[in-house]
Amino acid sequence: MVVKPFKIIECPRDAMQGLPYLVPTEVKIKYLNLLLKSGFHTLDFGSFVSPKAIPQMADTEQVLSGLDLTGSDTKLLAIVANQRGVEQACRFAEINYLGLPLSVSESFQQRNTNSGIQAGLELIESAIELCQKNTKELVVYLSMAFGNPYGDDYSFQIVSDYAGKIAVLGCKIISLADTVGLATASQVQILSKTILTELPDIEIGLHLHVNPNQATESISAAIDSGCTRIDTALGGFGGCPFAEDELTGNMPTDALLKYCMEHNIAHNINLDALSEARNYLFQNVIR
């Protein structure tokens, strides 16, 4: 198997936002600064969303101001969900990517953003324009890409069609999100390959929520399919409250790195720095 170079996107934002307690701002800053030394391509560090909806991310601006980017090649990504969030994120030169969710499930789109899919497509068009003006790139997270718990129509073709619509709007990076941990390794491989074939000029990534026991199979499928960006989180924390399996969380960073080691796949992660970040995570962030 020939492995294409891929980017590891570390997602502490997704890991922290679902915690039942608030992580102090200074603790977030310390943890993120340790991750910035670890060599990830991108750090999904925070979000510009309603503090009522996600209180954990209310201090994103303060966290950003405390990050030490000196000597780090890691890019910063912030999640946004509406026009106001896009405009807020675009004010900060330090942010390289804006991540915007669009669900192929109308039910989840309404729950997640209080607007429908069509409004989401219109927001993507506006966000791309603002990103271009502010030297940033938009990453669209195509959520519920592997099914939904609401009974909404779903098929690979539906996902592929929305990926095509997003590409036509000018988005160059699309991440297929397994929002509720439904994907099998076979589905990951088939859907990813299908979209990569149909949209060869688009950077396709995967944001998988998995049971730790299924992580290796999903990683193998992601890499074999040719995806060029894989989202992870140390400890596998985070995920979606709609997942029925309480073990389902973000793809564990260590599982991906272990797979790379076992299959002689090169990566840019500084394992000593990552070990320090991991220790801090379990001593100060996770209770």
Backbone hydrogen bonds, N-H to C=O, Kabsch-Sander energy under -0.5 kcal/mol:
donor,donor_aa,acceptor,acceptor_aa,energy
3,V,1,M,-0.6
4,K,2,V,-0.6
7,K,228,T,-2.6
9,I,7,K,-0.6
9,I,230,I,-2.5
10,E,8,I,-0.7
10,E,42,T,-2.2
11,C,232,T,-2.6
13,R,44,D,-2.2
15,A,11,C,-1.7
16,M,12,P,-2.4
17,Q,13,R,-2.3
18,G,14,D,-0.6
19,L,16,M,-1.9
27,V,24,P,-0.6
28,K,24,P,-2.2
29,I,25,T,-2.4
30,K,26,E,-2.0
31,Y,27,V,-2.5
32,L,28,K,-2.9
33,N,29,I,-2.4
34,L,30,K,-1.6
35,L,31,Y,-2.0
36,L,32,L,-2.2
37,K,33,N,-0.7
37,K,34,L,-0.7
38,S,35,L,-1.5
40,F,35,L,-0.6
41,H,8,I,-1.3
42,T,8,I,-1.3
43,L,75,K,-2.8
44,D,10,E,-3.2
44,D,42,T,-0.5
45,F,43,L,-1.5
45,F,77,L,-1.4
46,G,77,L,-0.9
48,F,79,I,-2.8
49,V,47,S,-0.9
54,I,50,S,-2.4
57,M,54,I,-1.6
58,A,55,P,-1.8
60,T,57,M,-1.5
63,V,59,D,-2.7
64,L,60,T,-2.6
65,S,61,E,-2.0
66,G,62,Q,-0.8
66,G,63,V,-1.1
67,L,64,L,-1.3
69,L,67,L,-0.8
72,S,69,L,-1.9
75,K,41,H,-2.9
77,L,43,L,-2.6
78,A,97,Y,-2.1
79,I,46,G,-2.3
80,V,99,G,-2.8
81,A,48,F,-0.6
86,V,82,N,-2.2
87,E,83,Q,-2.5
88,Q,84,R,-2.4
89,A,85,G,-2.6
90,C,86,V,-2.0
91,R,87,E,-0.5
91,R,88,Q,-1.4
92,F,89,A,-1.5
93,A,91,R,-0.7
95,I,92,F,-1.3
96,N,76,L,-1.9
97,Y,76,L,-2.5
98,L,137,E,-2.4
99,G,78,A,-2.9
100,L,98,L,-0.5
100,L,139,V,-2.9
102,L,141,Y,-2.9
104,V,143,S,-2.1
106,E,104,V,-0.6
109,Q,105,S,-2.5
110,Q,106,E,-2.1
111,R,107,S,-2.0
112,N,108,F,-3.0
113,T,109,Q,-2.2
114,N,110,Q,-1.8
115,S,109,Q,-0.8
120,G,116,G,-1.8
121,L,117,I,-2.3
122,E,118,Q,-1.9
123,L,119,A,-2.1
124,I,120,G,-2.2
125,E,121,L,-1.9
126,S,122,E,-1.9
127,A,123,L,-3.1
128,I,124,I,-2.5
129,E,125,E,-1.5
130,L,126,S,-2.1
131,C,127,A,-2.8
132,Q,128,I,-2.3
133,K,129,E,-1.7
134,N,130,L,-1.4
135,T,132,Q,-0.8
136,K,131,C,-2.6
137,E,96,N,-2.2
139,V,98,L,-3.3
140,V,138,L,-0.5
140,V,173,I,-2.3
141,Y,100,L,-2.2
141,Y,139,V,-0.6
142,L,140,V,-0.8
142,L,175,S,-2.4
143,S,102,L,-1.5
143,S,141,Y,-1.4
145,A,142,L,-0.6
145,A,177,A,-2.0
146,F,147,G,-0.5
147,G,144,M,-1.3
151,G,148,N,-0.5
159,V,155,S,-1.8
160,S,156,F,-2.8
161,D,157,Q,-2.7
162,Y,158,I,-2.1
163,A,159,V,-2.3
164,G,160,S,-2.2
165,K,161,D,-2.1
166,I,162,Y,-2.4
167,A,163,A,-2.2
168,V,164,G,-2.2
169,L,165,K,-1.4
170,G,166,I,-0.5
170,G,167,A,-1.3
171,C,166,I,-1.8
173,I,138,L,-0.7
174,I,203,E,-2.6
175,S,140,V,-2.8
176,L,174,I,-0.5
176,L,205,G,-2.9
177,A,142,L,-2.1
177,A,175,S,-0.6
178,D,176,L,-0.6
178,D,207,H,-2.4
179,T,177,A,-1.4
181,G,178,D,-1.2
188,V,184,T,-2.4
189,Q,185,A,-2.3
190,I,186,S,-2.6
191,L,187,Q,-2.6
192,S,188,V,-1.9
193,K,189,Q,-2.3
194,T,190,I,-2.3
195,I,191,L,-2.3
196,L,192,S,-2.6
197,T,193,K,-2.2
198,E,194,T,-2.1
199,L,195,I,-2.6
202,I,199,L,-1.9
203,E,172,K,-3.0
204,I,202,I,-0.7
205,G,174,I,-2.6
206,L,229,R,-1.8
207,H,176,L,-2.7
208,L,206,L,-0.6
209,H,178,D,-0.8
210,V,208,L,-0.6
210,V,249,G,-2.4
214,Q,211,N,-2.8
215,A,211,N,-0.5
215,A,212,P,-1.0
218,S,214,Q,-1.9
219,I,215,A,-2.7
220,S,216,T,-2.5
221,A,217,E,-2.1
222,A,218,S,-2.5
223,I,219,I,-2.7
224,D,220,S,-2.6
225,S,221,A,-1.9
226,G,222,A,-0.6
226,G,223,I,-0.9
227,C,222,A,-1.7
228,T,204,I,-2.1
229,R,204,I,-0.7
230,I,7,K,-2.8
231,D,206,L,-2.5
232,T,9,I,-2.7
233,A,251,M,-2.2
236,G,233,A,-2.4
237,F,234,L,-0.9
243,A,240,C,-1.7
246,E,244,E,-0.6
248,T,245,D,-1.8
249,G,210,V,-2.3
250,N,236,G,-0.6
251,M,208,L,-1.1
253,T,233,A,-1.2
256,L,252,P,-1.5
257,L,253,T,-2.3
258,K,254,D,-2.5
259,Y,255,A,-2.0
260,C,256,L,-2.3
261,M,257,L,-2.3
262,E,258,K,-2.5
263,H,259,Y,-1.6
264,N,261,M,-1.2
265,I,260,C,-3.1
266,A,264,N,-0.6
270,N,38,S,-2.9
271,L,269,I,-0.9
274,L,270,N,-2.4
275,S,271,L,-2.0
276,E,272,D,-1.7
277,A,273,A,-2.0
278,R,274,L,-2.8
279,N,275,S,-2.4
280,Y,276,E,-2.0
281,L,277,A,-2.4
282,F,278,R,-2.0
283,Q,279,N,-1.5
284,N,280,Y,-2.4
285,V,280,Y,-0.8
285,V,281,L,-1.3
286,I,281,L,-2.8
287,R,285,V,-0.6
